[in-house]
Amino acid sequence: MNQEALFIPYGAASGLTVSLSKSISAIRLQQKENGMGAELGAISQLGPGNTLVFCGEGFDERTVKVRVNDSFYFVFAEDVEFAMPVKR
C-alpha cells in the first residue's frame, strides 16, 4: 500500500474532470479522529452524473484519488475509463 497517497489535498484540485455514466465503488479518504493525517473510510457508491476531479495517485497501482464535491475518494482506474470528460 502506498502510504504517501493517504493525505487529503488542500486547495483546489485541477486534474482531469469526468462525469460518471454509471455507479462505481469508491473508498472515502477521511480525516483521522485525532486530526493527524488521513485514513481509509467506508466503501460507498458514486452514482451517475457525479463529477470526478482526478487529484493524485491511488493507494495501489489499480486506484486513483479523486475529489467529488468537497470529499476525496479512491476509485478503481478501470471503473472510470468509461467516464466522459467534462468540457469547460
BELCOR-V386341 format. One record per backbone hydrogen bond with DSSP energy under -1.0 kcal/mol. NH is the residue of the N-H (numbers start at 1). CO is the residue of the C=O. E is the energy in kcal/mol with one decimal. If there is no record, write none. Layout:
nh=[NH | NH]
co=[CO | CO]
e=[E | E]
//
This chain:
nh=[2 | 3 | 5 | 6 | 7 | 18 | 19 | 20 | 24 | 26 | 27 | 28 | 29 | 30 | 32 | 35 | 39 | 41 | 44 | 46 | 49 | 50 | 52 | 53 | 54 | 55 | 58 | 63 | 64 | 65 | 66 | 67 | 68 | 71 | 73 | 74 | 75 | 77 | 79 | 80 | 84 | 86]
co=[59 | 1 | 2 | 3 | 5 | 52 | 84 | 50 | 46 | 44 | 74 | 42 | 72 | 39 | 37 | 32 | 30 | 28 | 26 | 24 | 20 | 47 | 18 | 67 | 16 | 65 | 63 | 60 | 75 | 56 | 73 | 53 | 71 | 68 | 66 | 27 | 64 | 62 | 76 | 77 | 19 | 17]
e=[-3.3 | -1.2 | -1.4 | -1.5 | -2.0 | -2.5 | -2.8 | -2.6 | -2.1 | -2.5 | -2.6 | -2.2 | -2.8 | -2.7 | -2.5 | -2.0 | -2.7 | -3.4 | -3.1 | -2.8 | -3.0 | -1.8 | -3.1 | -2.1 | -2.8 | -2.6 | -1.2 | -1.3 | -2.3 | -2.5 | -2.8 | -2.4 | -2.8 | -2.1 | -2.6 | -2.5 | -2.4 | -2.6 | -1.3 | -1.0 | -1.8 | -2.7]
//
